Amino acid sequence: MKKATTHPPTAEERDSRPLDVKTMRAGASRLLAPDAEPPDFDELKTLMLRLRGHIMVAIPEIEGAAQNFPEDDVPRACALACVGEARMRLGLEPGHGLPARIAHAQRLARSLNALCDHYENLDGECP
């Protein structure tokens, strides 16, 4: 029997990988594109879980990138405000019924897009 030669990534390896902004934006656009078809309940449940997971992964990355900037820096303040809003949205429960749940998922998607914007901006502007 052959031994496996691959191993799960270490914590350091996981921390060094960049966010997959392209995938995150694609998930958000599923709900935000002008021609997006409304998802059914099961698809919406999956989309919301994926959006929440992306947001949870993005928040510490953006906070870490923001720490490289001076405390009075505008991009840092904007990024941290966006993180705060995303955390607030993660704590909200969707309303009852499909339209309310879609609206909640769209707010999560907009937060995710904004986090991606800040991630890209902070990464390109590190002093």
C-alpha positions as YAML, in Angstrom:
chain: A
units: angstrom
residues:
- id: 1
  name: MET
  ca: [0.00, 0.00, 0.00]
- id: 2
  name: LYS
  ca: [1.36, 3.41, -0.98]
- id: 3
  name: LYS
  ca: [1.68, 6.19, 1.54]
- id: 4
  name: ALA
  ca: [0.13, 9.51, 0.71]
- id: 5
  name: THR
  ca: [2.76, 12.06, -0.19]
- id: 6
  name: THR
  ca: [0.56, 15.11, 0.19]
- id: 7
  name: HIS
  ca: [-0.33, 16.67, 3.47]
- id: 8
  name: PRO
  ca: [-2.95, 19.14, 4.58]
- id: 9
  name: PRO
  ca: [-1.70, 22.74, 4.52]
- id: 10
  name: THR
  ca: [-0.14, 24.00, 7.71]
- id: 11
  name: ALA
  ca: [-1.58, 27.05, 9.45]
- id: 12
  name: GLU
  ca: [1.27, 29.12, 8.02]
- id: 13
  name: GLU
  ca: [0.56, 27.90, 4.49]
- id: 14
  name: ARG
  ca: [-3.15, 28.65, 4.86]
- id: 15
  name: ASP
  ca: [-2.38, 32.13, 6.15]
- id: 16
  name: SER
  ca: [-0.06, 32.91, 3.24]
- id: 17
  name: ARG
  ca: [-2.58, 32.20, 0.48]
- id: 18
  name: PRO
  ca: [-4.39, 35.21, -0.95]
- id: 19
  name: LEU
  ca: [-8.15, 35.45, -1.04]
- id: 20
  name: ASP
  ca: [-9.80, 34.11, -4.17]
- id: 21
  name: VAL
  ca: [-11.44, 37.42, -5.03]
- id: 22
  name: LYS
  ca: [-12.57, 36.18, -8.44]
- id: 23
  name: THR
  ca: [-14.57, 33.33, -6.92]
- id: 24
  name: MET
  ca: [-15.97, 35.58, -4.20]
- id: 25
  name: ARG
  ca: [-17.13, 38.16, -6.73]
- id: 26
  name: ALA
  ca: [-18.67, 35.46, -8.92]
- id: 27
  name: GLY
  ca: [-20.76, 34.25, -5.99]
- id: 28
  name: ALA
  ca: [-21.90, 37.77, -5.21]
- id: 29
  name: SER
  ca: [-22.76, 38.49, -8.84]
- id: 30
  name: ARG
  ca: [-25.12, 35.49, -8.86]
- id: 31
  name: LEU
  ca: [-27.44, 37.65, -6.74]
- id: 32
  name: LEU
  ca: [-26.49, 41.15, -7.86]
- id: 33
  name: ALA
  ca: [-26.21, 40.93, -11.66]
- id: 34
  name: PRO
  ca: [-28.92, 42.96, -13.41]
- id: 35
  name: ASP
  ca: [-30.08, 39.85, -15.30]
- id: 36
  name: ALA
  ca: [-29.83, 37.47, -12.31]
- id: 37
  name: GLU
  ca: [-32.68, 35.03, -12.02]
- id: 38
  name: PRO
  ca: [-34.11, 34.77, -8.49]
- id: 39
  name: PRO
  ca: [-32.83, 31.59, -6.85]
- id: 40
  name: ASP
  ca: [-35.17, 29.01, -5.42]
- id: 41
  name: PHE
  ca: [-35.16, 28.38, -1.68]
- id: 42
  name: ASP
  ca: [-32.59, 25.55, -1.73]
- id: 43
  name: GLU
  ca: [-30.17, 27.40, -4.01]
- id: 44
  name: LEU
  ca: [-30.57, 30.54, -1.91]
- id: 45
  name: LYS
  ca: [-29.69, 28.62, 1.25]
- id: 46
  name: THR
  ca: [-26.48, 27.39, -0.40]
- id: 47
  name: LEU
  ca: [-25.63, 30.86, -1.72]
- id: 48
  name: MET
  ca: [-26.11, 32.45, 1.70]
- id: 49
  name: LEU
  ca: [-23.88, 29.88, 3.38]
- id: 50
  name: ARG
  ca: [-21.21, 30.44, 0.74]
- id: 51
  name: LEU
  ca: [-21.42, 34.24, 1.06]
- id: 52
  name: ARG
  ca: [-21.22, 34.03, 4.85]
- id: 53
  name: GLY
  ca: [-18.17, 31.75, 4.59]
- id: 54
  name: HIS
  ca: [-16.44, 34.09, 2.15]
- id: 55
  name: ILE
  ca: [-17.11, 37.06, 4.42]
- id: 56
  name: MET
  ca: [-15.78, 35.19, 7.46]
- id: 57
  name: VAL
  ca: [-12.58, 34.37, 5.58]
- id: 58
  name: ALA
  ca: [-12.17, 37.88, 4.17]
- id: 59
  name: ILE
  ca: [-12.61, 39.81, 7.42]
- id: 60
  name: PRO
  ca: [-9.34, 38.76, 9.12]
- id: 61
  name: GLU
  ca: [-7.42, 39.20, 5.86]
- id: 62
  name: ILE
  ca: [-8.63, 42.78, 5.49]
- id: 63
  name: GLU
  ca: [-8.04, 43.56, 9.14]
- id: 64
  name: GLY
  ca: [-4.51, 42.25, 8.81]
- id: 65
  name: ALA
  ca: [-3.83, 44.29, 5.67]
- id: 66
  name: ALA
  ca: [-5.28, 47.41, 7.32]
- id: 67
  name: GLN
  ca: [-2.83, 47.06, 10.22]
- id: 68
  name: ASN
  ca: [0.00, 47.88, 7.80]
- id: 69
  name: PHE
  ca: [-1.36, 51.43, 7.43]
- id: 70
  name: PRO
  ca: [-1.12, 54.33, 9.88]
- id: 71
  name: GLU
  ca: [-4.11, 54.70, 12.21]
- id: 72
  name: ASP
  ca: [-5.17, 57.99, 10.60]
- id: 73
  name: ASP
  ca: [-5.04, 56.59, 7.05]
- id: 74
  name: VAL
  ca: [-8.30, 56.94, 5.09]
- id: 75
  name: PRO
  ca: [-8.14, 53.58, 3.22]
- id: 76
  name: ARG
  ca: [-7.54, 51.84, 6.56]
- id: 77
  name: ALA
  ca: [-10.52, 53.57, 8.18]
- id: 78
  name: CYS
  ca: [-12.78, 52.77, 5.23]
- id: 79
  name: ALA
  ca: [-11.71, 49.13, 5.19]
- id: 80
  name: LEU
  ca: [-12.27, 48.72, 8.92]
- id: 81
  name: ALA
  ca: [-15.69, 50.39, 8.67]
- id: 82
  name: CYS
  ca: [-16.58, 47.93, 5.93]
- id: 83
  name: VAL
  ca: [-15.42, 45.05, 8.16]
- id: 84
  name: GLY
  ca: [-17.67, 46.35, 10.94]
- id: 85
  name: GLU
  ca: [-20.66, 46.52, 8.62]
- id: 86
  name: ALA
  ca: [-19.96, 43.02, 7.28]
- id: 87
  name: ARG
  ca: [-19.80, 41.66, 10.84]
- id: 88
  name: MET
  ca: [-23.09, 43.37, 11.63]
- id: 89
  name: ARG
  ca: [-24.71, 41.78, 8.57]
- id: 90
  name: LEU
  ca: [-23.39, 38.37, 9.57]
- id: 91
  name: GLY
  ca: [-25.21, 38.80, 12.87]
- id: 92
  name: LEU
  ca: [-28.58, 39.57, 11.28]
- id: 93
  name: GLU
  ca: [-31.19, 36.92, 10.63]
- id: 94
  name: PRO
  ca: [-32.99, 36.85, 7.27]
- id: 95
  name: GLY
  ca: [-36.68, 37.65, 7.28]
- id: 96
  name: HIS
  ca: [-39.42, 35.15, 6.56]
- id: 97
  name: GLY
  ca: [-40.31, 34.30, 3.02]
- id: 98
  name: LEU
  ca: [-38.24, 34.02, -0.12]
- id: 99
  name: PRO
  ca: [-38.20, 37.75, -1.07]
- id: 100
  name: ALA
  ca: [-36.92, 38.77, 2.38]
- id: 101
  name: ARG
  ca: [-34.27, 36.06, 2.28]
- id: 102
  name: ILE
  ca: [-33.15, 37.14, -1.19]
- id: 103
  name: ALA
  ca: [-32.85, 40.75, 0.02]
- id: 104
  name: HIS
  ca: [-30.75, 39.57, 2.97]
- id: 105
  name: ALA
  ca: [-28.50, 37.53, 0.68]
- id: 106
  name: GLN
  ca: [-28.10, 40.54, -1.63]
- id: 107
  name: ARG
  ca: [-26.94, 42.65, 1.32]
- id: 108
  name: LEU
  ca: [-24.39, 39.95, 2.17]
- id: 109
  name: ALA
  ca: [-23.27, 39.93, -1.47]
- id: 110
  name: ARG
  ca: [-22.82, 43.73, -1.48]
- id: 111
  name: SER
  ca: [-20.78, 43.48, 1.72]
- id: 112
  name: LEU
  ca: [-18.63, 40.77, 0.16]
- id: 113
  name: ASN
  ca: [-18.02, 42.90, -2.94]
- id: 114
  name: ALA
  ca: [-17.03, 45.84, -0.76]
- id: 115
  name: LEU
  ca: [-14.64, 43.65, 1.24]
- id: 116
  name: CYS
  ca: [-13.07, 42.46, -2.01]
- id: 117
  name: ASP
  ca: [-12.63, 46.08, -3.10]
- id: 118
  name: HIS
  ca: [-10.88, 46.94, 0.16]
- id: 119
  name: TYR
  ca: [-8.73, 43.81, -0.02]
- id: 120
  name: GLU
  ca: [-7.52, 44.80, -3.48]
- id: 121
  name: ASN
  ca: [-7.03, 48.44, -2.52]
- id: 122
  name: LEU
  ca: [-5.09, 47.70, 0.65]
- id: 123
  name: ASP
  ca: [-2.95, 45.10, -1.06]
- id: 124
  name: GLY
  ca: [-1.94, 47.53, -3.78]
- id: 125
  name: GLU
  ca: [-1.24, 50.44, -1.45]
- id: 126
  name: CYS
  ca: [0.78, 48.90, 1.36]
- id: 127
  name: PRO
  ca: [3.44, 51.40, 2.45]
...
